[in-house]
Every structure is written in C-alpha cells, then in structure tokens.
Amino acid sequence: MRVQRLVDGLAGAIVLAEPDGNIDLIIDTGNDQLSSLAASAANADSWVQANIQSHQGLNIKYIAVGNEVPDQGGNTQDILPAMQNVHDALARAGLDGIKVSTAVNSGVRSGFPPSQGTFSASHMPPIAQYLATTGAPLLANVYPYFSYKDTPGTAIEYALFTSTGTVEHDDASGKDYQNLFDALVDTMYSALEGAGAGSVGIVVSESGWPSAGDTAATADNAKTYNQNLINHVGQGTPKRPGAIETYIFAMFNEDKKPGDETERHFGLFNTDKSPAYSITF
C-alpha cells in the first residue's frame, strides 16, 4: 500500500491501485501560487528548486498545478501557463520524469449518459490537449456522494456500489452502468475524447464518502463505499477496462476544516489515530 501526501491544497490519501510497498507523492502547487507560476519561467524555476529539488530522494510522481480551480480559489486562466512553466522548469532541472497535471472536480464536465460527456468549463479543452502532448494523466476528484446529494432521485445503492444489476444503459455506447463511480469516470473520458485528447488517462486523485454530518453520511455508508471502491478499481470502467489508479480521500478526519459538517468526516482514521471504521485493503 502506498501512501500519498498531497501538499498545500489536498489532504493525505491512500492509494488503491498499483500496491508495491513504495511511497509516492503528488505535490500540489497551491492555488495561491498559480498566478506567480503562470507569470514567468523564473518563478517556476524557483518553485521547483524550493519544493522539488530540495527534497531529493522522495518519489514524486505527479505535480498538481492547482486543485479544483476556481472552486477552491485561483484563476482558471492561470492553470495552463503555470503547468507549462512548471513542466519546462522540471525539464531544465533534469526532473522531466515527474508528470505535471491539474486536479479537477466533476463540475468541469457535463452531459448524460456517459458517452455524451463534454467539458462545460472553457479552460479545460486546451489543458486536455496539452496533457496529450506530455503524456500526463488528468487528475480527477470523483465523488459519487456529492452527485447523489445533488441529483434528486438517485438511488443510494447506485452511489455505494451495491446495486444488484444495471441502473443506467447508455444507448449511444451500448454500455451498462451498475455504479455511479464508473458513470462519472466515463463521462470524464468522453469529455477528454470530445476535446481531442482521447489518449489522456485519468488518475482518480480523490474519492471517498463522509462518515458523519448528514443523513447519508454514516460510518456504515462510508465503510461500504470505500470498501467497494477498493474492491472495484482493479477492473476499470465499462469504457476503459483495466486498473484505475485511485486514491481514497482522506487518511484522517479534519476537525478544524471549514464548511459543511461532512467535510470534517472523510477520514479513515479519527484525529486521535483510531479507526473511524474498519476497512480491508
């Protein structure tokens, strides 16, 4: 099991795919750094020197240039030039094996069924096309919990991976969907294809379910979702079979986090390091 620490903008997560005993890292630039990184190559060089080169020996796999911009702050127009500057700065430092991407939520795309997915955010197609040229994946934060909450009539079984059969049939693709996670991921894949970036893979950089703070946010539901997610991601989606590199959000509950009560209860562990509920990897 590899443990991922997402710095500045994202909390700790546990990786589900590709277990090999090593520790990989995703480094987040922080949304407050985007304008500086977009402004000049020199700023990107300084950031790489301070945050990457000074930590030699760590296995840094990805750099997330911005997390859920603009929902979590930052300007969407800064993302692509910042990504380009950081990518080039890594190359100048001899660290071009580290992939540069950005972390997005489901709000950047729209469309139903999954085959009809498109990017609803205008900044995304150029980013997707750039990722296609660099071979980096798109980092996607995929939360069936929020889709369930925001879409009246959605069965909780569809969100928790507990449906006993097909819930949605995509007439255009002929694909059947038994869980909401697959539908959300495949909608993002369709959006990438529509943007001319069908070669770009998806890394699910966050997924999880809160254990308190709402009627659907219970320890039993959180355990069910995360355990089923662990058991599921090795097989992929109807559109893209094969293991999906996926990370559970989060390692620990965050009792000081602002926002809705549920935001403080996504952890597998409590703040005193005791398990929030039992789970098997």
C-alpha positions in Angstrom: 0.0 0.0 0.0 1.4 3.4 -1.0 0.5 6.5 0.9 0.1 9.7 -1.0 0.5 13.2 0.6 -1.0 16.0 -1.4 0.7 19.2 -0.3 -0.8 22.7 0.2 -4.3 22.1 -1.3 -5.2 18.5 -0.6 -5.1 16.2 2.4 -3.5 12.8 2.8 -4.9 9.9 0.8 -4.4 6.2 0.4 -3.7 4.7 -2.9 -5.7 1.7 -4.1 -4.1 0.7 -7.4 -0.6 -0.4 -8.0 0.3 -1.5 -4.5 4.1 -2.1 -4.4 5.2 -1.0 -0.9 6.8 2.3 -2.1 5.6 5.8 -1.1 4.6 8.0 -4.0 3.8 11.7 -3.7 1.6 14.2 -5.5 2.8 17.7 -4.8 0.1 20.4 -5.1 1.4 23.9 -6.0 -1.4 25.5 -4.1 -4.0 27.6 -5.8 -2.5 30.8 -4.4 0.7 30.1 -6.4 -0.9 29.8 -9.8 -0.6 33.5 -10.9 3.1 33.6 -9.9 3.9 30.3 -11.7 2.0 31.5 -14.8 3.8 34.8 -14.9 7.3 33.7 -15.6 9.7 30.8 -16.2 11.9 32.2 -13.4 9.2 31.8 -10.9 8.6 28.3 -11.9 12.3 27.5 -11.6 12.3 29.0 -8.1 9.3 26.9 -7.1 10.9 23.7 -8.5 14.1 24.4 -6.7 12.4 25.1 -3.4 9.7 22.4 -3.5 11.1 19.6 -5.6 14.9 19.7 -5.9 15.3 20.4 -2.1 13.5 17.1 -1.4 15.7 14.7 -3.4 15.0 11.0 -2.5 11.3 11.4 -2.4 9.4 9.6 -5.1 7.3 12.5 -6.5 5.1 11.1 -9.2 2.8 14.0 -10.2 2.6 17.7 -9.6 -1.0 19.0 -9.4 -0.8 22.6 -10.7 -4.0 23.8 -8.9 -6.7 21.9 -7.2 -10.4 22.4 -8.2 -9.8 25.9 -9.6 -11.8 28.1 -9.1 -13.9 26.4 -6.5 -11.0 26.3 -4.1 -9.5 29.6 -5.3 -7.3 30.6 -8.1 -7.9 31.8 -11.7 -8.6 29.2 -14.4 -6.7 31.2 -17.0 -3.5 30.7 -14.9 -3.6 26.9 -14.9 -2.3 26.1 -18.4 0.6 28.6 -18.5 1.5 27.6 -14.9 1.5 23.9 -16.0 3.7 24.7 -19.0 6.2 26.7 -16.9 6.4 24.0 -14.2 6.8 21.3 -16.8 9.6 23.2 -18.5 11.3 24.0 -15.2 11.3 20.3 -14.3 12.9 19.6 -17.7 15.6 22.2 -17.1 16.3 20.6 -13.7 16.6 17.1 -15.2 13.3 16.0 -13.5 11.1 15.6 -16.5 10.0 12.1 -15.3 7.6 13.9 -13.0 4.3 14.4 -14.7 2.5 17.8 -14.5 -1.2 17.9 -14.3 -4.1 19.7 -12.5 -6.8 18.3 -10.2 -10.4 18.9 -11.3 -13.8 18.0 -9.9 -16.9 16.8 -11.7 -18.1 20.4 -12.3 -15.7 20.9 -15.3 -17.8 18.5 -17.4 -21.5 17.9 -18.1 -23.6 15.5 -20.2 -25.6 12.3 -19.8 -25.4 9.5 -20.4 -21.6 9.0 -20.0 -21.0 8.8 -23.8 -22.3 12.4 -24.1 -19.8 13.9 -21.6 -18.3 17.2 -22.6 -16.2 19.8 -20.9 -18.5 22.6 -19.7 -15.6 24.7 -18.5 -13.9 26.5 -21.4 -10.4 26.3 -19.9 -10.4 22.5 -20.0 -10.0 21.6 -23.7 -6.6 23.3 -24.0 -5.5 21.7 -20.8 -6.6 18.3 -22.0 -4.8 18.8 -25.3 -1.6 19.9 -23.5 -1.8 16.7 -21.3 -2.0 14.7 -24.5 1.3 16.2 -25.7 3.1 15.5 -22.5 1.7 12.1 -21.7 0.4 13.1 -18.3 -2.9 12.0 -16.9 -5.8 14.2 -15.8 -6.2 14.2 -12.0 -9.9 13.9 -11.3 -11.6 14.1 -7.9 -14.6 11.8 -8.2 -17.2 11.8 -5.5 -20.5 9.8 -6.1 -21.5 11.1 -2.6 -21.9 14.7 -3.9 -23.5 13.6 -7.2 -26.0 11.5 -5.1 -26.7 14.5 -2.9 -27.1 16.9 -5.8 -29.2 14.8 -8.1 -32.7 14.0 -6.7 -33.9 10.6 -7.4 -30.5 8.9 -7.5 -30.6 5.6 -5.6 -28.1 5.4 -2.9 -27.3 1.8 -3.9 -26.1 3.2 -7.3 -23.7 5.5 -5.4 -22.5 2.9 -2.9 -21.7 0.1 -5.5 -24.5 -2.1 -4.0 -26.9 -2.1 -7.0 -27.7 -5.7 -8.0 -27.9 -5.0 -11.7 -27.8 -2.4 -14.4 -29.1 1.0 -13.3 -28.3 3.1 -16.4 -28.0 1.9 -20.0 -26.1 4.2 -22.4 -27.9 3.7 -25.7 -25.2 5.5 -27.7 -22.3 3.4 -26.5 -24.2 0.2 -25.6 -22.6 0.3 -22.1 -24.4 -0.7 -18.9 -23.7 1.1 -15.6 -24.2 -0.6 -12.3 -22.5 2.1 -10.2 -22.2 5.9 -10.2 -18.4 5.9 -9.9 -18.0 4.3 -13.3 -20.5 6.6 -14.9 -18.7 9.7 -13.5 -15.3 8.5 -14.7 -16.5 7.5 -18.1 -18.2 10.9 -18.6 -14.8 12.5 -18.0 -13.2 10.1 -20.5 -15.9 11.2 -23.1 -15.1 14.8 -22.4 -11.4 14.2 -23.0 -12.3 12.5 -26.3 -14.5 15.3 -27.3 -11.7 17.8 -26.6 -9.4 15.8 -28.9 -7.4 14.3 -26.0 -8.7 10.7 -26.0 -5.2 9.4 -25.3 -5.1 11.1 -21.9 -5.7 8.8 -19.0 -7.4 9.6 -15.7 -6.0 9.2 -12.2 -8.7 9.4 -9.6 -6.8 11.7 -7.2 -9.6 11.8 -4.6 -12.7 9.7 -3.9 -14.4 8.9 -0.6 -17.6 9.1 1.5 -18.2 11.0 4.8 -18.9 9.1 7.9 -20.9 11.8 9.7 -22.7 15.1 9.2 -25.6 14.2 7.0 -28.4 11.6 6.7 -26.4 9.7 4.1 -23.1 10.3 5.8 -22.8 7.4 8.2 -20.0 5.2 9.2 -21.8 2.2 7.6 -22.2 4.0 4.3 -18.6 5.3 4.3 -17.3 1.8 5.0 -19.5 0.3 2.3 -18.4 2.9 -0.3 -14.7 2.8 0.4 -14.5 -1.0 0.7 -16.4 -1.4 -2.5 -14.2 1.2 -4.2 -11.1 -0.8 -3.1 -12.6 -4.0 -4.5 -13.8 -2.4 -7.7 -11.0 -0.2 -9.1 -8.8 -3.1 -10.3 -11.3 -3.8 -13.1 -11.8 -0.4 -14.5 -14.9 1.1 -16.1 -17.2 -0.1 -18.9 -15.5 2.4 -21.3 -11.9 1.7 -20.1 -11.3 -1.7 -18.6 -8.1 -2.1 -16.6 -7.0 -0.9 -13.2 -7.7 2.8 -12.3 -5.0 4.5 -10.2 -7.3 5.7 -7.4 -6.8 7.4 -4.1 -9.1 7.5 -1.1 -9.7 10.8 0.5 -8.7 11.0 3.2 -6.3 9.4 5.7 -7.6 11.4 8.7 -10.7 13.3 9.7 -10.1 17.1 9.7 -11.8 18.5 12.7 -10.7 22.1 12.0 -11.8 22.2 8.4 -14.3 24.9 7.5 -17.5 24.3 5.6 -20.3 21.7 6.0 -20.0 19.2 8.8 -19.4 16.4 6.4 -16.2 18.0 5.2 -14.7 17.1 8.6 -15.5 13.4 8.4 -14.0 11.9 5.2 -11.1 10.2 7.1 -10.5 6.5 7.5 -9.0 7.5 10.9 -10.0 9.9 13.6 -7.7 12.8 14.7 -6.5 10.6 17.6 -5.4 8.0 15.0 -8.1 5.5 15.9 -10.0 4.0 13.0 -13.2 5.8 12.1 -14.5 2.3 10.9 -12.9 -1.0 9.9 -11.8 -1.5 6.3 -9.6 -4.0 4.5 -7.0 -3.3 1.8 
